[in-house]
Amino acid sequence: MLSEKRIVLGVSGGIAAYKSVEISRRLVDAGAFVSPIMTSAAKKFIGEVTLSALASEPVKSSLWDDDDPIPHTTLGQQADLILVAPATAKLIGTYAAGISNDLLSATLLATRAPVILCPAMHTEMWEHPAVQDNINTLKRRGVVIVDPEDGILAGGDLGKGRLAGVEAILSEVESTLTKKDLSNLKLLITAGGTREPIDPVRYITNKSSGKQGYALAKAAHLRGAEVTLVTTMPDDAPFGVEVLCAETASDMRNVVMGIQSEYDVIIMAAAIADFRPAEISEQKIKKTKGSTNLELENTHDFLIDLGKGKRPEQTIVGFAAETEHLEENALEKLERKHLDLIVANNVSHPGVGFSYDTNEVTIMSQDSKWTLPLSDKRIIADGILDALLEVR
């Protein structure tokens, strides 16, 4: 996450400047201390008061009207990262040429922190050879460029040049500030609760929201892993992660077992049904028939197959949602299923497990144990990945 990170948010003068307000709010919500800089042209598009209210301190825009005699140096040296969104063609050219003619361009030259530029302009400007030469110059110097998107531009034109989406920008910020300790690993992660059909309109499922699996996929991607997410709920998947869909326990088994040999780590965070209807009605069951007995049968626990068949260099992580005897039940599953790690939580506790944004887990291997207190699921995800690295 971005807790205690100091981010300078530069806003230059383009119509997309209004999106900087949402970017600032999201950065602050993620724990960052945001110092906004607006160019004089940016103030023609959004009000200084708006950005000041949502950032961590008031907007700065001048080299001269500040109690600090060297504001560009102070901002540049204190920053953990500088993000410019939007970055206009003028700002990009000024920075590439090493010119410091205002507070933002001077701060960019006065920092050794990572710099991310998010260009936004009309297609003709973006594709101009001078702009592309400047972009390539900055890339060679190590500046991160979040390319603009295709879409509707100012004036109703269609083409490439629209500011990248907020999620893509925030993901790049997190990625740039995150250690890449998983960069040599391929991870397969499952998420969500399976749905076992009763008839064409009804199904059996569980309370899983998929939030912990999604948090794991996002954290692993940001830490440099190549991540594939097999999920029952593909909407709003983490940016930069390959997504494969599955609905039933059988679907999940077929997808995972078909590709599992390609991965270094498999994390089975999905809540896969233990039971399914023995027979599926081809037609909707009418309630006019009165009470109906539903016969259930066991689904196949293919996590056992993964554990028994794993390669020597492969790591398998299971999950155990329990309501009693947490560690005893988790350790039994760890051993019976031949797992390297098991992540156990007591879902009867407040704020733990299904549907919550928080979790509290105990992670166990054959000879180690880690206890993670009630925290945001993203923090829990990083703790699980830390434990994974310890056992590999």
Protein Blocks (a to p, Z undefined) as FASTA:
>chain_A
ZZhiacdddddddfklmmmmmmmmmmmmnopacdddddfklmmmbcfklmmmmmmbdcdf
bfklcfblblmlmmmmmpgbdcdddddfklmmmmmnopafbfklmmmmmccbdcdddddd
dfklmmpmklmmmmmmmmmnopacddddedddehhiacehiacdfklmmmmmmmmmpccf
klmbccdddedjddddfblmbccddfbeolmmmmmmmmmmmnopacddddfblghpaehi
acdddfblmlmmmmmmmmmmmpfbdcdfbccdfbdcfbdcfbdcdfklopaddddddddd
fklmmmmmpcfkbccddddddfbhkllmmmmmmmmnopabdcdddfkbghiajhiabdcd
ddddfkbccddddddfklmmmmmmmmmmmmZZ
